[in-house]
Amino acid sequence: MTLVNKMAGVDIYFRLLGYIKPYWLIFVISILGFMLFAASQPGLAQLMEYLVGAIETNSRSEDRYLIPLWLMGIFFVRGLGSFIGNYFLSRVSMGIIHTLRIELFNDLTRLPGRYFDSNNSGDLISRITFNVTQVTGAATEALKVIIREGFTVVGLLIYLFWKDWHLSLVFLAIAPLIGGVVAVASKRFRKLSNKIQLSMGNMTHVCSEMIHGYRVMRSFGGENYEKQRFLEVSKSNFRQSMKMVTTSAVSTPILQWIVASALGLLMFLALTFMDTDNSGAFIAYITAAALIPKSLRQLSEVNAKIQRGIAAAESIFEQLDQTPEQDLGTFETPRVKGRLEFREMSFAYNDREGNVLTDINLVVEPGQTVALVGRSGSGKSTLMSLIPRFYQHSVGHILIDGTDILDYSLASLRRQIALVNQDIVLFNDTVAGNIAYGDLADTQRDLVQQAAEMAHAMEFIEQLPEGLDTLIGEDGIRLSGGQRQRLAIARALLKDAPILILDEAMSALDTVSERKIQAALDEVIKGRTTLVVAHRLSTIESADKIVVMDCGRIVEEGTHAELLALGGHYAKLHSMQFKDEDETNEYR
């Protein structure tokens, strides 16, 4: 490990300990408790001197009451210090863990869409769950052992130097050896900890994919494939964990042997040079020296926890240091009219790849319904994602009512837009809670029901055990695809935003439901700027304007009749789609 990496590890650990500041008083109390515990150790050694002295001088009758009381007092102080130290340090440590978890989760709500695209959900979840528990080891157990056993070693060394500083120099001589073993072990622990965290993220990811896609797995006979996938990631985790155990199992005995060798040398020197006429002092000195290896062993074993904690904290701080979603706009408005304009706008997901959208010029007047059509991958959904700034364009302008969307505050901008995606997201909440979600949570019950009726969702909601108060399970698992989409449409309708985006909003609906919702939407879109992304061209023939996209560019725009007459891209798409539908109808 280079000096830079060592310092990085130290910096990370001290940054982690910086979370102690809000709990500094409790932390000081815990340190005082551990100092009491540490002080009891030399007290035991000194008690041995008085005990031997009492035996040698035949003063047992005088000391037979004092020595037991002294012993009881030492263990009372030891127990009190241990309780105070453990309890208050645990309060501090659990507070740190709670704070980190809240910061990580809250940070995810602020990070840009690009971050989620480049990190799989398993890693993000593992960071909040597993990685934070590793920090618990560094911030709780490790810190406790460092303080308690560190004070104990210091206290015993002070006692030894007080008794005979010449002999005690032996412990200073072995310090470089101990430091060398700890440095080598630390490098190994840190490397393995990073690999363990990566393997845990992979395990979480595989589990999450299997659980969410269990229907596909069973439909296509993917059980053995998923078992093999999980077996491989679990084996990887097992191998890395065993390497960690092996490193710890090797380093601890080596340190113990070094300390035992020093202790053996110390005993040889004590027997050779120390005044052995005072048996009590000799026994006390050897007792104090013999207590040091136990504390050093615990300090050496805690190194693995510290390195795991540092590796975990590194990944946590890496996320916390990410630049949040840019929100530099200050323009606020209660409600826009809905004029939308794209001026020479281009967009790329990253610098390595080419533009996904190029030279987009488009004007949508307030109250207009504009449909975007084109082959898959032509950029329709990406264009829609730029309007609420899920991604931020770098070339050109997108304006609402003549004001660049970058000048709007994110909260004000997104209040103007209701969005229904093809991939519906529902939460493990009631039907009403999913419709009246987020800023809509305080909406009156009758308005929630009205939105559900407009989306033709009350037809199935009334059949549910508790109606609007029925829990629908994780991601609406208890509902059909069409039912889930109708709830998402009801949510958008309840928001009553001036700009409505329907990105394949009716893709999971049957023909009857589609006609009902289309009729409802025909009423709802009046007075709203509506953008519709659709593959089924029959659903957008009445749009005020149809925009045809191909390879990230707008290649045609006009009404349904105008584009058919043009005989270009739209006419070909229309001809192919209706030919396919006619052939399908022939075989029904």
C-alpha angles and dihedrals in degrees: 000000000000123000088250092056092046091052090046089055091048091048091050092050093048090048088053090049088050086077086071091076096091088052098040095127093051089045092054090050090053091051090052088052092053090047088057089050092049092048090058092064098065086041089063091051092049090049088058089057092053091045093053090043091052091052094047096047095043090237093132094123090059097044102036090093098035098051096051090047089049090050091049090047092051092052091044090055089043093052094043092050092047092051095046092046097045097042099046095039089051088053089053095044097047088048089055092050092048091049093049093049092050092047092049094049094043089047090057089058089058103041120105123255092253090067092057090047092056098043124058118230092244092062092047093050093043089053092058095042113027101023092050090052087055088053086052088062092052095042099040117023097023095046091046092052093044093053098039099041093034091058089044093055092045091048093049093047091051088051092049093049089048090053097044119344094185094062093040092064086083090078091053089053093059094047094093091051091051090046092051094051092047092049093052092045092047092055091051094045093050094050093048092045091058090051092048091052091049091051091048090053090051091049091051091048094051091047092049093050093048094047094048094042100039092122091056090044093054095040093055098034094249096149095106092044092052092045090053092047092052092043090056096049091043091050089051091052090047093051094049092046092051090050088054091050091047093051091050092045091053100041096049096056090045091054091045091051091050091050092044090051090052090047090050090050089048092053091049091052092044092052089047104043110011120098100258093180086087098062093177094057091045093051091046091051094049091045092053091047091049091054093060099072093060092055092043090051091054091046090052093048092051090061091081091055092048093051091047088050093048092049090048093046089050091059091044094051090044088063095041090052093055115116107256124228107298111251106169096137120110103183113118129183131167094223134357125216089233107242106154124193135178115198119194089318122176129177138190126181091221141354094255095062129056127254117299089195124029132191097341112187116175138144123201115187122216111281094014123133112219123184124204117207136170143111121309110280095026092121103257098130092040089055090052091050091058095060096068088036098246080146125021121230119220102195126058129351141286113200134189114197088347095304120112110246088230088066092057119087108246093242093051093044095050093046087066095056133069114192133194114185130196089240101063117210118203129170134227091263139099123295089252091048091054093050095043095045129159112337088011094060094105095050115132115261095240091056090052090052091046091054090049091051092049089053090048088240097125088074091074098024090065089056092056118100095250101017113218089001094060116121108234100197130237111334089352091291092165093059131076121247092257092048091050091051093050090054090052090050090049089052091053092046092051090054089062093202122174091233119054123190118193109186104186086322094164100040094111097045127106119234095264094048091045092055092048094049092042089056090049092047091051087064096039097051093057108114092010131101103239128191116192126191109195140163094192102075093195089072095059104040091110094052117126089233134010118206117200117206130193129174092350096309135101105244101170140010134178142092123312092259094045093051094047089051090049090062094211135116095322093049090052093048090048093048094048094047097049091044089055091048092050091050090049092051091052091061097045 
